[in-house]
Amino acid sequence: MRLKVLGAYGASDAEHNLTGYLIDDWLAVDAGTLTSKLSLAQQARIQAVFITHSHADHIRDLPHLIHNRFSQNTPPMTVIAAKDVMELLYEHVFNGDVWPDFANYTSPITGKPVVVYKTLAQGKRTVFGDAALTAVAVDHGIPASGVIIELNGQSITFTGDTGPTEEIWKRTNKANNIVAVITEASFPNDQGQLATDSGHLSPEMFGAELKKITVDAPMYASHRKIPFERDIESQIKNLRDRRARVLLEKNYTL
């Protein structure tokens, strides 16, 4: 499994990018950074995007990714989300006011819609192409679901944004051949109350979540807030657990 980390931060500037991951060049998780880091040819290879939740830093590039399909001779791209997350996307994004619902328009090149939507029931394993996806609710203050993806005999867990949670760890512990866990640590330890109030984790809380995981796989901290980047990275390293890692914006082979 190849994981391209296009964005690993909960804020952006010229050197830091919003959350966006790409697996084997065709399956994306979140869309904070997709079009801004991928060429049109690379975008055309994306077959599906799983959206963990509707906050702007996780969906920023999604409207533009969909719009670009009108210039590409590709099959419809599938936007995948848990049912309650998809409802928020319909209501607040693809509503004709913020952005059109391009599922209602056909491509002048293919004669087909450029996007289709697929909702997942919580906890139900759903096959899409060569992958199987299981959406699992996490605790973020709004409807939000992580996902366990199985592909080519390997599994990887993405929580998206979350505070302390339980169910996704129970399912991760039972999954086959987990090769990585991608979660978050948004604020440093001295801002633990802010992390709690906003449905996020600090490195200390990240460490507590790590203790809930029994699989021997690296657990990566993403979604760092830029002003606290160095403090968070240092505090993750100080956890003294060899599974604890900081997620970098680079390509990983898992």
VEXKEGU-265071 format. One record per residue (C-alpha): residue number from 1; residue in one letter; chain; x, y, z. Coordinates in steps of 0.5 Angstrom, whole numbers, padded with zeros to 4 digits. Example, Ala and Ser with C-alpha at 12.3 -4.5 7.8 and 13.67 -1.06 7.14 Angstrom:
BEGIN
<rec n="1" res="a" chain="A" X="0025" Y="-0009" Z="0016"/>
<rec n="2" res="s" chain="A" X="0027" Y="-0002" Z="0014"/>
This chain:
BEGIN
<rec n="1" res="m" chain="A" X="0000" Y="0000" Z="0000"/>
<rec n="2" res="r" chain="A" X="0003" Y="0007" Z="-0002"/>
<rec n="3" res="l" chain="A" X="0000" Y="0013" Z="0002"/>
<rec n="4" res="k" chain="A" X="0001" Y="0020" Z="-0001"/>
<rec n="5" res="v" chain="A" X="0001" Y="0025" Z="0005"/>
<rec n="6" res="l" chain="A" X="-0001" Y="0031" Z="0001"/>
<rec n="7" res="g" chain="A" X="-0003" Y="0035" Z="0007"/>
<rec n="8" res="a" chain="A" X="-0002" Y="0034" Z="0015"/>
<rec n="9" res="y" chain="A" X="-0004" Y="0040" Z="0018"/>
<rec n="10" res="g" chain="A" X="-0010" Y="0043" Z="0021"/>
<rec n="11" res="a" chain="A" X="-0009" Y="0050" Z="0018"/>
<rec n="12" res="s" chain="A" X="-0005" Y="0052" Z="0012"/>
<rec n="13" res="d" chain="A" X="0000" Y="0057" Z="0010"/>
<rec n="14" res="a" chain="A" X="0006" Y="0057" Z="0004"/>
<rec n="15" res="e" chain="A" X="0009" Y="0051" Z="0007"/>
<rec n="16" res="h" chain="A" X="0004" Y="0047" Z="0011"/>
<rec n="17" res="n" chain="A" X="-0002" Y="0044" Z="0008"/>
<rec n="18" res="l" chain="A" X="-0009" Y="0042" Z="0010"/>
<rec n="19" res="t" chain="A" X="-0011" Y="0035" Z="0011"/>
<rec n="20" res="g" chain="A" X="-0011" Y="0030" Z="0005"/>
<rec n="21" res="y" chain="A" X="-0009" Y="0023" Z="0004"/>
<rec n="22" res="l" chain="A" X="-0008" Y="0019" Z="-0003"/>
<rec n="23" res="i" chain="A" X="-0008" Y="0011" Z="-0003"/>
<rec n="24" res="d" chain="A" X="-0005" Y="0008" Z="-0009"/>
<rec n="25" res="d" chain="A" X="-0006" Y="0014" Z="-0013"/>
<rec n="26" res="w" chain="A" X="-0014" Y="0012" Z="-0013"/>
<rec n="27" res="l" chain="A" X="-0017" Y="0013" Z="-0007"/>
<rec n="28" res="a" chain="A" X="-0017" Y="0019" Z="-0003"/>
<rec n="29" res="v" chain="A" X="-0019" Y="0020" Z="0005"/>
<rec n="30" res="d" chain="A" X="-0021" Y="0028" Z="0006"/>
<rec n="31" res="a" chain="A" X="-0020" Y="0033" Z="0001"/>
<rec n="32" res="g" chain="A" X="-0017" Y="0039" Z="0005"/>
<rec n="33" res="t" chain="A" X="-0011" Y="0039" Z="0000"/>
<rec n="34" res="l" chain="A" X="-0012" Y="0035" Z="-0007"/>
<rec n="35" res="t" chain="A" X="-0013" Y="0040" Z="-0013"/>
<rec n="36" res="s" chain="A" X="-0007" Y="0044" Z="-0010"/>
<rec n="37" res="k" chain="A" X="-0002" Y="0039" Z="-0010"/>
<rec n="38" res="l" chain="A" X="-0004" Y="0034" Z="-0015"/>
<rec n="39" res="s" chain="A" X="-0004" Y="0036" Z="-0023"/>
<rec n="40" res="l" chain="A" X="-0010" Y="0035" Z="-0027"/>
<rec n="41" res="a" chain="A" X="-0007" Y="0028" Z="-0030"/>
<rec n="42" res="q" chain="A" X="-0006" Y="0026" Z="-0022"/>
<rec n="43" res="q" chain="A" X="-0013" Y="0028" Z="-0020"/>
<rec n="44" res="a" chain="A" X="-0016" Y="0024" Z="-0026"/>
<rec n="45" res="r" chain="A" X="-0014" Y="0018" Z="-0023"/>
<rec n="46" res="i" chain="A" X="-0018" Y="0019" Z="-0017"/>
<rec n="47" res="q" chain="A" X="-0024" Y="0014" Z="-0017"/>
<rec n="48" res="a" chain="A" X="-0026" Y="0016" Z="-0010"/>
<rec n="49" res="v" chain="A" X="-0026" Y="0020" Z="-0004"/>
<rec n="50" res="f" chain="A" X="-0028" Y="0019" Z="0003"/>
<rec n="51" res="i" chain="A" X="-0030" Y="0025" Z="0007"/>
<rec n="52" res="t" chain="A" X="-0029" Y="0024" Z="0015"/>
<rec n="53" res="h" chain="A" X="-0033" Y="0030" Z="0017"/>
<rec n="54" res="s" chain="A" X="-0035" Y="0037" Z="0014"/>
<rec n="55" res="h" chain="A" X="-0031" Y="0042" Z="0017"/>
<rec n="56" res="a" chain="A" X="-0028" Y="0046" Z="0012"/>
<rec n="57" res="d" chain="A" X="-0020" Y="0044" Z="0013"/>
<rec n="58" res="h" chain="A" X="-0022" Y="0037" Z="0010"/>
<rec n="59" res="i" chain="A" X="-0027" Y="0039" Z="0004"/>
<rec n="60" res="r" chain="A" X="-0023" Y="0045" Z="0002"/>
<rec n="61" res="d" chain="A" X="-0021" Y="0042" Z="-0005"/>
<rec n="62" res="l" chain="A" X="-0027" Y="0037" Z="-0006"/>
<rec n="63" res="p" chain="A" X="-0031" Y="0042" Z="-0010"/>
<rec n="64" res="h" chain="A" X="-0026" Y="0044" Z="-0015"/>
<rec n="65" res="l" chain="A" X="-0024" Y="0037" Z="-0015"/>
<rec n="66" res="i" chain="A" X="-0031" Y="0035" Z="-0018"/>
<rec n="67" res="h" chain="A" X="-0031" Y="0041" Z="-0022"/>
<rec n="68" res="n" chain="A" X="-0025" Y="0039" Z="-0026"/>
<rec n="69" res="r" chain="A" X="-0028" Y="0033" Z="-0028"/>
<rec n="70" res="f" chain="A" X="-0032" Y="0036" Z="-0033"/>
<rec n="71" res="s" chain="A" X="-0025" Y="0037" Z="-0037"/>
<rec n="72" res="q" chain="A" X="-0023" Y="0030" Z="-0036"/>
<rec n="73" res="n" chain="A" X="-0025" Y="0023" Z="-0040"/>
<rec n="74" res="t" chain="A" X="-0026" Y="0019" Z="-0034"/>
<rec n="75" res="p" chain="A" X="-0031" Y="0015" Z="-0030"/>
<rec n="76" res="p" chain="A" X="-0035" Y="0019" Z="-0025"/>
<rec n="77" res="m" chain="A" X="-0032" Y="0020" Z="-0018"/>
<rec n="78" res="t" chain="A" X="-0035" Y="0017" Z="-0012"/>
<rec n="79" res="v" chain="A" X="-0036" Y="0022" Z="-0006"/>
<rec n="80" res="i" chain="A" X="-0036" Y="0017" Z="0000"/>
<rec n="81" res="a" chain="A" X="-0038" Y="0019" Z="0007"/>
<rec n="82" res="a" chain="A" X="-0042" Y="0016" Z="0013"/>
<rec n="83" res="k" chain="A" X="-0050" Y="0018" Z="0012"/>
<rec n="84" res="d" chain="A" X="-0050" Y="0024" Z="0017"/>
<rec n="85" res="v" chain="A" X="-0044" Y="0027" Z="0014"/>
<rec n="86" res="m" chain="A" X="-0046" Y="0026" Z="0007"/>
<rec n="87" res="e" chain="A" X="-0053" Y="0030" Z="0010"/>
<rec n="88" res="l" chain="A" X="-0049" Y="0036" Z="0012"/>
<rec n="89" res="l" chain="A" X="-0045" Y="0036" Z="0005"/>
<rec n="90" res="y" chain="A" X="-0052" Y="0036" Z="0002"/>
<rec n="91" res="e" chain="A" X="-0054" Y="0042" Z="0006"/>
<rec n="92" res="h" chain="A" X="-0049" Y="0046" Z="0007"/>
<rec n="93" res="v" chain="A" X="-0044" Y="0045" Z="0001"/>
<rec n="94" res="f" chain="A" X="-0047" Y="0042" Z="-0005"/>
<rec n="95" res="n" chain="A" X="-0054" Y="0046" Z="-0004"/>
<rec n="96" res="g" chain="A" X="-0053" Y="0051" Z="-0010"/>
<rec n="97" res="d" chain="A" X="-0051" Y="0057" Z="-0006"/>
<rec n="98" res="v" chain="A" X="-0044" Y="0055" Z="-0003"/>
<rec n="99" res="w" chain="A" X="-0043" Y="0051" Z="-0009"/>
<rec n="100" res="p" chain="A" X="-0047" Y="0047" Z="-0015"/>
<rec n="101" res="d" chain="A" X="-0049" Y="0040" Z="-0014"/>
<rec n="102" res="f" chain="A" X="-0045" Y="0037" Z="-0020"/>
<rec n="103" res="a" chain="A" X="-0048" Y="0031" Z="-0020"/>
<rec n="104" res="n" chain="A" X="-0054" Y="0034" Z="-0023"/>
<rec n="105" res="y" chain="A" X="-0050" Y="0036" Z="-0029"/>
<rec n="106" res="t" chain="A" X="-0047" Y="0031" Z="-0035"/>
<rec n="107" res="s" chain="A" X="-0040" Y="0032" Z="-0037"/>
<rec n="108" res="p" chain="A" X="-0040" Y="0034" Z="-0044"/>
<rec n="109" res="i" chain="A" X="-0034" Y="0029" Z="-0046"/>
<rec n="110" res="t" chain="A" X="-0037" Y="0023" Z="-0043"/>
<rec n="111" res="g" chain="A" X="-0044" Y="0024" Z="-0043"/>
<rec n="112" res="k" chain="A" X="-0045" Y="0022" Z="-0036"/>
<rec n="113" res="p" chain="A" X="-0045" Y="0025" Z="-0029"/>
<rec n="114" res="v" chain="A" X="-0038" Y="0027" Z="-0026"/>
<rec n="115" res="v" chain="A" X="-0039" Y="0025" Z="-0019"/>
<rec n="116" res="v" chain="A" X="-0044" Y="0020" Z="-0015"/>
<rec n="117" res="y" chain="A" X="-0045" Y="0020" Z="-0008"/>
<rec n="118" res="k" chain="A" X="-0045" Y="0014" Z="-0004"/>
<rec n="119" res="t" chain="A" X="-0047" Y="0013" Z="0004"/>
<rec n="120" res="l" chain="A" X="-0044" Y="0008" Z="0008"/>
<rec n="121" res="a" chain="A" X="-0048" Y="0005" Z="0014"/>
<rec n="122" res="q" chain="A" X="-0044" Y="0006" Z="0021"/>
<rec n="123" res="g" chain="A" X="-0040" Y="-0001" Z="0022"/>
<rec n="124" res="k" chain="A" X="-0042" Y="-0004" Z="0016"/>
<rec n="125" res="r" chain="A" X="-0036" Y="-0007" Z="0011"/>
<rec n="126" res="t" chain="A" X="-0037" Y="-0004" Z="0004"/>
<rec n="127" res="v" chain="A" X="-0033" Y="-0006" Z="-0002"/>
<rec n="128" res="f" chain="A" X="-0031" Y="-0001" Z="-0007"/>
<rec n="129" res="g" chain="A" X="-0027" Y="-0003" Z="-0013"/>
<rec n="130" res="d" chain="A" X="-0021" Y="-0007" Z="-0010"/>
<rec n="131" res="a" chain="A" X="-0022" Y="-0004" Z="-0003"/>
<rec n="132" res="a" chain="A" X="-0027" Y="-0005" Z="0003"/>
<rec n="133" res="l" chain="A" X="-0029" Y="0001" Z="0007"/>
<rec n="134" res="t" chain="A" X="-0032" Y="0001" Z="0014"/>
<rec n="135" res="a" chain="A" X="-0034" Y="0008" Z="0017"/>
<rec n="136" res="v" chain="A" X="-0034" Y="0008" Z="0025"/>
<rec n="137" res="a" chain="A" X="-0036" Y="0014" Z="0028"/>
<rec n="138" res="v" chain="A" X="-0031" Y="0018" Z="0032"/>
<rec n="139" res="d" chain="A" X="-0032" Y="0024" Z="0038"/>
<rec n="140" res="h" chain="A" X="-0031" Y="0031" Z="0035"/>
<rec n="141" res="g" chain="A" X="-0038" Y="0035" Z="0037"/>
<rec n="142" res="i" chain="A" X="-0041" Y="0034" Z="0030"/>
<rec n="143" res="p" chain="A" X="-0042" Y="0028" Z="0026"/>
<rec n="144" res="a" chain="A" X="-0036" Y="0025" Z="0024"/>
<rec n="145" res="s" chain="A" X="-0033" Y="0018" Z="0022"/>
<rec n="146" res="g" chain="A" X="-0026" Y="0015" Z="0021"/>
<rec n="147" res="v" chain="A" X="-0025" Y="0009" Z="0016"/>
<rec n="148" res="i" chain="A" X="-0022" Y="0003" Z="0016"/>
<rec n="149" res="i" chain="A" X="-0019" Y="0001" Z="0009"/>
<rec n="150" res="e" chain="A" X="-0017" Y="-0006" Z="0007"/>
<rec n="151" res="l" chain="A" X="-0013" Y="-0006" Z="0001"/>
<rec n="152" res="n" chain="A" X="-0009" Y="-0012" Z="-0002"/>
<rec n="153" res="g" chain="A" X="-0008" Y="-0016" Z="0004"/>
<rec n="154" res="q" chain="A" X="-0007" Y="-0009" Z="0009"/>
<rec n="155" res="s" chain="A" X="-0011" Y="-0005" Z="0013"/>
<rec n="156" res="i" chain="A" X="-0010" Y="0002" Z="0015"/>
<rec n="157" res="t" chain="A" X="-0014" Y="0006" Z="0020"/>
<rec n="158" res="f" chain="A" X="-0016" Y="0014" Z="0019"/>
<rec n="159" res="t" chain="A" X="-0020" Y="0017" Z="0025"/>
<rec n="160" res="g" chain="A" X="-0020" Y="0024" Z="0022"/>
<rec n="161" res="d" chain="A" X="-0021" Y="0029" Z="0027"/>
<rec n="162" res="t" chain="A" X="-0023" Y="0026" Z="0034"/>
<rec n="163" res="g" chain="A" X="-0023" Y="0027" Z="0041"/>
<rec n="164" res="p" chain="A" X="-0022" Y="0021" Z="0046"/>
<rec n="165" res="t" chain="A" X="-0026" Y="0015" Z="0043"/>
<rec n="166" res="e" chain="A" X="-0027" Y="0008" Z="0043"/>
<rec n="167" res="e" chain="A" X="-0031" Y="0004" Z="0038"/>
<rec n="168" res="i" chain="A" X="-0026" Y="0005" Z="0032"/>
<rec n="169" res="w" chain="A" X="-0020" Y="0003" Z="0037"/>
<rec n="170" res="k" chain="A" X="-0024" Y="-0004" Z="0038"/>
<rec n="171" res="r" chain="A" X="-0025" Y="-0005" Z="0031"/>
<rec n="172" res="t" chain="A" X="-0018" Y="-0003" Z="0029"/>
<rec n="173" res="n" chain="A" X="-0016" Y="-0008" Z="0034"/>
<rec n="174" res="k" chain="A" X="-0020" Y="-0014" Z="0031"/>
<rec n="175" res="a" chain="A" X="-0018" Y="-0012" Z="0024"/>
<rec n="176" res="n" chain="A" X="-0013" Y="-0016" Z="0019"/>
<rec n="177" res="n" chain="A" X="-0006" Y="-0014" Z="0018"/>
<rec n="178" res="i" chain="A" X="-0007" Y="-0006" Z="0021"/>
<rec n="179" res="v" chain="A" X="0000" Y="-0003" Z="0018"/>
<rec n="180" res="a" chain="A" X="-0002" Y="0004" Z="0020"/>
<rec n="181" res="v" chain="A" X="-0006" Y="0008" Z="0024"/>
<rec n="182" res="i" chain="A" X="-0007" Y="0016" Z="0022"/>
<rec n="183" res="t" chain="A" X="-0010" Y="0020" Z="0028"/>
<rec n="184" res="e" chain="A" X="-0009" Y="0027" Z="0030"/>
<rec n="185" res="a" chain="A" X="-0006" Y="0031" Z="0036"/>
<rec n="186" res="s" chain="A" X="-0008" Y="0038" Z="0034"/>
<rec n="187" res="f" chain="A" X="-0006" Y="0042" Z="0040"/>
<rec n="188" res="p" chain="A" X="0000" Y="0042" Z="0045"/>
<rec n="189" res="n" chain="A" X="-0001" Y="0039" Z="0052"/>
<rec n="190" res="d" chain="A" X="-0001" Y="0046" Z="0056"/>
<rec n="191" res="q" chain="A" X="-0008" Y="0047" Z="0051"/>
<rec n="192" res="g" chain="A" X="-0011" Y="0041" Z="0053"/>
<rec n="193" res="q" chain="A" X="-0017" Y="0044" Z="0055"/>
<rec n="194" res="l" chain="A" X="-0018" Y="0047" Z="0048"/>
<rec n="195" res="a" chain="A" X="-0017" Y="0040" Z="0045"/>
<rec n="196" res="t" chain="A" X="-0022" Y="0037" Z="0049"/>
<rec n="197" res="d" chain="A" X="-0027" Y="0043" Z="0048"/>
<rec n="198" res="s" chain="A" X="-0026" Y="0043" Z="0041"/>
<rec n="199" res="g" chain="A" X="-0026" Y="0035" Z="0040"/>
<rec n="200" res="h" chain="A" X="-0019" Y="0034" Z="0039"/>
<rec n="201" res="l" chain="A" X="-0013" Y="0031" Z="0042"/>
<rec n="202" res="s" chain="A" X="-0006" Y="0034" Z="0045"/>
<rec n="203" res="p" chain="A" X="0000" Y="0029" Z="0045"/>
<rec n="204" res="e" chain="A" X="-0002" Y="0027" Z="0052"/>
<rec n="205" res="m" chain="A" X="-0009" Y="0025" Z="0050"/>
<rec n="206" res="f" chain="A" X="-0006" Y="0022" Z="0044"/>
<rec n="207" res="g" chain="A" X="-0002" Y="0017" Z="0048"/>
<rec n="208" res="a" chain="A" X="-0008" Y="0015" Z="0052"/>
<rec n="209" res="e" chain="A" X="-0011" Y="0013" Z="0046"/>
<rec n="210" res="l" chain="A" X="-0005" Y="0009" Z="0044"/>
<rec n="211" res="k" chain="A" X="-0006" Y="0005" Z="0050"/>
<rec n="212" res="k" chain="A" X="-0013" Y="0003" Z="0047"/>
<rec n="213" res="i" chain="A" X="-0009" Y="0000" Z="0041"/>
<rec n="214" res="t" chain="A" X="-0007" Y="-0007" Z="0042"/>
<rec n="215" res="v" chain="A" X="-0004" Y="-0008" Z="0035"/>
<rec n="216" res="d" chain="A" X="0004" Y="-0007" Z="0033"/>
<rec n="217" res="a" chain="A" X="0003" Y="-0002" Z="0028"/>
<rec n="218" res="p" chain="A" X="0005" Y="0006" Z="0028"/>
<rec n="219" res="m" chain="A" X="0000" Y="0011" Z="0030"/>
<rec n="220" res="y" chain="A" X="0001" Y="0018" Z="0027"/>
<rec n="221" res="a" chain="A" X="-0001" Y="0024" Z="0029"/>
<rec n="222" res="s" chain="A" X="-0003" Y="0029" Z="0024"/>
<rec n="223" res="h" chain="A" X="-0007" Y="0035" Z="0024"/>
<rec n="224" res="r" chain="A" X="-0002" Y="0039" Z="0028"/>
<rec n="225" res="k" chain="A" X="-0004" Y="0047" Z="0029"/>
<rec n="226" res="i" chain="A" X="0002" Y="0051" Z="0025"/>
<rec n="227" res="p" chain="A" X="0004" Y="0055" Z="0031"/>
<rec n="228" res="f" chain="A" X="0005" Y="0049" Z="0036"/>
<rec n="229" res="e" chain="A" X="0008" Y="0045" Z="0031"/>
<rec n="230" res="r" chain="A" X="0015" Y="0044" Z="0034"/>
<rec n="231" res="d" chain="A" X="0012" Y="0043" Z="0041"/>
<rec n="232" res="i" chain="A" X="0007" Y="0038" Z="0039"/>
<rec n="233" res="e" chain="A" X="0012" Y="0034" Z="0035"/>
<rec n="234" res="s" chain="A" X="0017" Y="0034" Z="0041"/>
<rec n="235" res="q" chain="A" X="0011" Y="0032" Z="0046"/>
<rec n="236" res="i" chain="A" X="0010" Y="0026" Z="0041"/>
<rec n="237" res="k" chain="A" X="0017" Y="0024" Z="0041"/>
<rec n="238" res="n" chain="A" X="0017" Y="0024" Z="0049"/>
<rec n="239" res="l" chain="A" X="0011" Y="0019" Z="0050"/>
<rec n="240" res="r" chain="A" X="0017" Y="0014" Z="0049"/>
<rec n="241" res="d" chain="A" X="0013" Y="0009" Z="0045"/>
<rec n="242" res="r" chain="A" X="0016" Y="0007" Z="0039"/>
<rec n="243" res="r" chain="A" X="0009" Y="0006" Z="0035"/>
<rec n="244" res="a" chain="A" X="0008" Y="0014" Z="0036"/>
<rec n="245" res="r" chain="A" X="0010" Y="0018" Z="0030"/>
<rec n="246" res="v" chain="A" X="0009" Y="0025" Z="0027"/>
<rec n="247" res="l" chain="A" X="0006" Y="0025" Z="0020"/>
<rec n="248" res="l" chain="A" X="0010" Y="0028" Z="0015"/>
<rec n="249" res="e" chain="A" X="0008" Y="0031" Z="0008"/>
<rec n="250" res="k" chain="A" X="0011" Y="0026" Z="0004"/>
<rec n="251" res="n" chain="A" X="0010" Y="0019" Z="0001"/>
<rec n="252" res="y" chain="A" X="0010" Y="0013" Z="0005"/>
<rec n="253" res="t" chain="A" X="0010" Y="0005" Z="0003"/>
<rec n="254" res="l" chain="A" X="0007" Y="0001" Z="0008"/>
